[in-house]
Amino acid sequence: MAKSKSSGTRARVATGVPTAVLAILIVVFGGPWGLAALVTIFVLLGAGEAARLLVPKPSPWDRLFVSIGALACIPALVSGSFELLALVVLVLVPSSAFWAMAVPDGKDNLVRNVAPRWTGLWVSVLYVGLLPSSAVAVRGLENGVLWVIGLLGVTYLGDVGAYFSGRAFGKHKLAPRLSPKKTIEGVIGGYVVSVGAFTTFVLLTGIGGIALALTVGFAANTVGIIGDLAASSIKRAAGVKDSGRFLAGHGGVLDRIDSVLFSLPVGYLLLRLFFDVGVEWTAGLERLFG
């Protein structure tokens, strides 16, 4: 058993570290379009996983619908056009209903399967399309590179801090039915590490004040925890341990980004609506997309 755990740890490090380094390099040096390309890859890889988890007995056609719908979210967020984003969502809901009624589900196509498939289809699109695409919107802010790194950092440091704090001090379970290993003490430790690091990062880089750092850091870590628990509940309902097997030792794509799926859009909204952080490159893309 010890050997198996050691092999699993080596596999996680061998795939996790290069993947993280590559993502950071693309964020820093790839420009807006480099990040948009990276998000597109994640969306395409995650679409099948989302359909598998959320759509009852998904057919290949269902996975195709989720992929197309998720990809449509990217230009809507890249353009910065609220109208285009609203159009994508407005088209998504009725089209997914029509799809669930008209396209066979790969088994018996009974009427009772329509509502679960309909819900699963449009929730899958929003989950794997709209949420990760918000990374591109964050990159478009003033000091966007720093905000992307900061929001990713506060989320993942929250996970790391919670893990080690839970191992050292954890006694009281946070949500035993969803994630038996998470403890309240671990969560508290995660807040201390993540919010402390994010506040330090924001103040040292000069991109915001202490009120912004504490508010955004606390909110991002909170919704990151919610995102992690939500992903755990979805996988338990689907009867699977991991969303997929794309990354050795790490499971699927969605297993790696379940927390940031929530922290990125919430961070973006807080920065734009409450702290008036400006937009750097949206205007030019608005012209590009009409």
PyMOL commands that set and color helices and strands:
alter all, ss='L'
color gray80, all
select helices_A, chain A and resi 2-29+31-54+60-79+82-102+111-139+144-169+184-205+210-238+253-257+260-273+282-288
alter helices_A, ss='H'
color red, helices_A
select strands_A, chain A and resi 173-175+179-183
alter strands_A, ss='S'
color yellow, strands_A
deselect
rebuild
show_as cartoon
